[in-house]
């Protein structure tokens, strides 16, 4: 039995803005040292939960505990947490070093000591030689790392990150995902990360809470959430899924209820080619989409639904030649995900 006190414990957390419920009865434990992501679309309640943990919003009901201490009514500066925002909020007139040292200055730390700690923090984010520059002289990724250094130099027990990579371009965002995970591992503190980007959450997290309409729809490891979604919402929001209605499930799978299959679990065979899967359906290729590392085949099944098949680019497809081709789509029964009753 695990008796470790959670870094964050939420019980019955509820937030209403007038007649609108933003967060409804959220119960959640986040472990010390965990990289935890709250994932969901805009308006799902994830950012409101983060703001209640930070103390920027007061819950309508429920409690927030930090390492066993009830901080529900504590001011933000009385909680041992810090927040990194999407816009970084760096002071443009200060040097990078002074930006990082600002939180220590507010705490009354001497200039010599705070600059020494700030240099250590910059070294951890690989910006040791950038201390004398101004924020305007840095790239977006460098400013993001300065914001991380400033947030961690005061040694919070929990670091809250509100979509901190959202302003970066794709390549830099992917690079920063790797660096962010390395920084968290080096620091060993709890990171709580808010994002609407499912790939980001899958890449970074130890566990993910998928939010929908103010509630946690599913909680689990990235592989749990991706491979075993518990609802049509999670299956469609986290990655791409081919969704089988009750009617189609009965036609193709021989069983009632809603089901899904990930595109990479499907295969396509032409003419006399053999399929490895133990179930299959005939159809017609509607389109072929080249996506670099793979190719998406859009197939209209005779059973009355359209599916997406993702194949690795170990063979070449000519879209004009493939459109209209008759194929058989196959899959393993073990790759079919049950999503509950009919709708």
PyMOL commands that set and color helices and strands:
alter all, ss='L'
color gray80, all
select helices_A, chain A and resi 46-54+76-78+96-106+111-124+128-130+135-137+140-152+170-187+198-204+222-227+232-237+246-252+263-265+319-322+333-335
alter helices_A, ss='H'
color red, helices_A
select strands_A, chain A and resi 8-17+20-30+35-39+61-66+69-70+81-84+158-162+190-195+207-212+215-220+241-244+259-262+267-270+279-290+294-301+306-312+326-331+337-338
alter strands_A, ss='S'
color yellow, strands_A
deselect
rebuild
show_as cartoon
